Amino acid sequence: NAGVTQTPKFRILKIGQSMTLQCTQDMNHNYMYWYRQDPGMGLKLIYYSVGAGITDKGEVPNGYNVSRSTTEDFPLRLELAAPSQTSVYFCASSTGQGYGYTFGSGTRLTVV
Amino acid sequence: QQQVKQSPQSLIVQKGGIPIINCAYENTAFDYFPWYQQFPGKGPALLIAIRPDVSEKKEGRFTISFNKSAKQFSLHIMDSQPGDSATYFCAASRSRDDKIIFGKGTRLHILP
């Protein structure tokens, strides 16, 4: 039982490059989320999805895009990376019924 | 607008002491209050959660106290151990949309 799997674990990008952070879950959860975590700032919601084909913006969506073509996968796309996107990114999933989230182990991204 | 305020930002306690982390919320529509524990290099993991129909919940050495009228809740760790050293996040959500709002976190260090 893998839970929520994120790849890669670490990545260094140059300013202006693009990349996709991968997230997949095997719990058949309908709800999935992307958060970023910056020191002392907690977790901020970037995008979320309540099911395949449905996505919506969270608190800090600028500079990111998502898609949800299957229940299992919820990739996060960074276009034109900027230093402000240096952060640790967490993907999470839930049943959507108010019983908490299961988080992945994170992707540490540095933009130089 | 920060909807869940958490204090303190950091806390150092001797082994066996009882660290207390406090949180306050603003939205009276919140009906689920989880606490997450995060170790370095890992994703947050659900530790314990409470709903507003009870004033206290215990799971092992961890206790949540909940004061609905004051819109406050707190985490107590009994007989704290060095292995409890981690970052703790309080959070709140509405079951009907399952979007969790996190506090900024408390870095707890238990001295051996």
Interface residues (C-beta under 8 A of the other chain):
Chain A: V4 Y31 G40 M41 G42 L43 L45 Y48 G58 F90 A92 S94 T95 G96 Q97 G98 Y99 G100 Y101 T102 F103 G104 S105 G106
Chain B: Q6 Q9 D31 Y32 P34 Y36 G41 K42 G43 P44 A45 L46 A49 F89 S93 R94 S95 R96 D98 K99 I100 F102 G103 K104 G105
